[in-house]
C-alpha cells in the first residue's frame, strides 16, 4: 500500500508515552499514516474535524471531555470517520457507552500490533470489530440477561407456536401444512388454546394474543 492510499490515523490519548509508543509501532507499517495526536477529548474533536482522518484511535479516560463524548461529537459532524476505541477500560458500561456513541471497534491496550492493524483495516472497511476479551464480556453479558417472561405461560411451546399462526389468520389446514401436523392435531391444539386463554372463539384468541404482544 502506497503512502497515497494509506490509512490516515489520528491518535487520541492523554498519556504522551503511550502516544509515542503507538506512533512508533504503527510507523513501521506502510498501511498506516499517523496524521496527528490529541491529548484529550476536546482536542480529539478539533483535530478530527480539521484533519479528517480515516480512523480515530480513541482512549476513553481522558481529562475534561472523555472519549465517549468525543466519539459522539466527531461522528455527529463526520459520520464517515471510523472511531476505534483503544483503552484500558473493559467494564460493560464503558463498552456499551462507546458502541452506542458510534465507535466501530473496541480494543484493549496491550493488543498486539497485528491485532491493532487488523482492527484499523476492518473499521476502515466499515466493519465492526471487538478485541477477544471485550467480545467475551459482551457474550457473557448477553447470556446472563434474563429472558423475557412468556406472555402466556399456560400454553405449551407448540400451542404458543400455533397461537402466533392464528394471529396471521392461517386456517387449520394451513397451520397443519406449515407445521407438518395433521388437521386433527391442530384442531385439538386450537381447542386447548381457547380453553387455556378462557375465550370462546378463534377471533377472541387472536385479540387476546395481540393484547399480549403476539
HELIX and SHEET records of a PDB file:
HELIX    1   1 UNK A   16  UNK A   27  1                                  12    
HELIX    2   2 UNK A   41  UNK A   51  1                                  11    
HELIX    3   3 UNK A   67  UNK A   77  1                                  11    
HELIX    4   4 UNK A   92  UNK A  101  1                                  10    
HELIX    5   5 UNK A  113  UNK A  124  1                                  12    
HELIX    6   6 UNK A  132  UNK A  144  1                                  13    
HELIX    7   7 UNK A  157  UNK A  167  1                                  11    
HELIX    8   8 UNK A  172  UNK A  179  1                                   8    
HELIX    9   9 UNK A  183  UNK A  197  1                                  15    
HELIX   10  10 UNK A  202  UNK A  211  1                                  10    
SHEET    1   A 6 UNK A  32  UNK A  38  0                                        
SHEET    2   A 6 UNK A   7  UNK A  12  1                                        
SHEET    3   A 6 UNK A  55  UNK A  58  1                                        
SHEET    4   A 6 UNK A  82  UNK A  87  1                                        
SHEET    5   A 6 UNK A 105  UNK A 108  1                                        
SHEET    6   A 6 UNK A 129  UNK A 130  1                                        
END                                                                             
